[in-house]
Amino acid sequence: MVKAAKAEKAQVADIATNKRKREMAQAKSGDTVKVHYTGRLDDGTVFGSPDGQEPMQFVIGENNIIAGLKEAVIGMALGESKTVKIAANRAFGPHLEEAVKVVDRNKCPEDVVLYQKLEMTEGDGRKTVVKVIEISESKVKLDTNHPLAGEDLTLDIELLEIL
């Protein structure tokens, strides 16, 4: 009976220690993390709000998210929230004029309209979403930049899990 009580006490102590370690954990390069974030542009436009969305999961250090978000999460403690300002060059990069293409209008849908988003297939087979920014009788100007290219971002980030 005494042995069982000691074993149970030790197990409770181990659980408490592991909980403290998890609570003190800080995100570092190589960790897989889950975050919620809400983004805002300088004009107040909101994007990426977590309302009803699954948390974003990524590996810190891999090139699958913007550099500014990766850098912001490093050192965050589990459950911590913070707001960071990310310059365009650490987000989706500058708006590149060379990423604006002019194509023959007959290469677009007949009913194409200004500011419409279209899916375009590149020469190498990659699909890209483009925005129609100008239409003439014979030509259509398409912007292939990321929609947030050239924009400074403000992100409210909450670190939900370190996996």
N, C-alpha and C positions, 0 to 999 in steps of 0.2 A: 504494500500500500504506500509506504513512504517512498519507495523507488519510483512508483508510478507518478506520485505527486511531484517529485523532483524532475522527472522527465517532462511532465506537463509544464512545469514552471520554466524549464530550459527552452521548451518549444515556444512558449509565449514570449520569452526574452528574445529569441531568435527572430520571431515575427516583428517585434517592436524595433529591433536593430535594423532589419531589412527595410522596414517602413521608413525609418530615419534616413537610411542611405539613399532610398529612392527620392525622398523629399529634398535631400541635399544635392542630388545629382544635377550636374550642369551639362548642357549640350556641348558637344565637341565634334571636331571634324571626324567623319566616319560613322557617327551615330545616325540611326534612322529615327526620325522624329515625326510627330503629328502636331500641326498647328492650325489654329483658326486665325484668319486675318481679315481685316476690312481695309480696303484701299481707298484713298481719296486723291483726286487731282487738285492742283492749286485753285481751280475754279469751284471746288466743292463737289464735283461729280464723284459719286461713290461707285466702286467696283469691288468684286470679290467678297462681298459680305457673307459671313458664315450662316446667315439665317436659312435654315433648312438644308444646308449643304454638309456633306461629309468633310471632316478635317482633311487638310492637305498633308500628305505623307511624302517625305523625301529623305534622301541620304545627304547629310551635310558634306560638302566637298565634291559631290558629283555635279556635272554641268546640266542638271535638269531643271534648275530654277534660276531666277535672276540673282546675280552676285550680291546685291544689296540685302536681299532677304536672307541668304545664306550667312552673310557676315553678321546680320542683326541677331540671328538665333544662337550663334556661338556664344557660350557663356551664360545663356539664360538658364534659370533654375526651373525645374518642373513646376507648373502652375503659374509661373511668372507672366506678367503682361507688360508690354511697353509699346511706345509709339516711336517710330523712326522716320526720318525724312531721307529719301533715296534719290540721288541725282539721276537724271536720265541716262548718263553713261554707265551707271551701276545697275540700271533697270533694264529697259529694252533698247537702249542705245539712242543715238541721235536719229532724227528724221532725215533719211538720205534721199537727196533729189534723184540720184541714179536708180533708186528703187521705184521711181515713177515711170511707167511704161505707156507708150502710145501704141495702140493696135488698131487695125482696120475694124470698122464697126461691124462688118459682116462676120467677124470672129466672135462676136458677143451675141447673146440672145436678142431676138428682134424687139422684145419689149423691155429692154434695158432702161433703167432710170437712174438719175443722178443720186449718188450716195448709196446705191445698192451694193450689197456685198455679193461677190461672185466667187465660185471656186474655179481656179485655173490650174491646168496641168502644165508643169514646166517641161522643158525638153528632156530632162532626165527621169520624167515620170512622177516627180514629187508633186503633190497637190498643195496649192497655196490659196488662202483666202485673200482676195483683193477688194479694194473699194473703188467704185466708179466716182471719179472726181470732176470729170468734164466730158461732155458729149457734143460732137458736131455731126454734120450730115455724113461724113465719111470716116471719122476717127473717134475713138474712145480713149480717154486717159485713165489709167488704172494705177492706184497707189498700192504697192506690194509691201510697204513698211508694216511692221506690227502696229495695231491700232494705238498702242501706248508709246510708240517710238517718239522721242523728243520731249516726253513728259516727265517732270519730276513727280515722284510719288510720295505720299505719306501713308505709312502702314501702321495699323494697330494690330499687334501680334500677341497671341496667347499660346504659350508652349503647353500642349495638353499631355503629350506622352514622349518619353524617350524609350524606344523599343530595344 
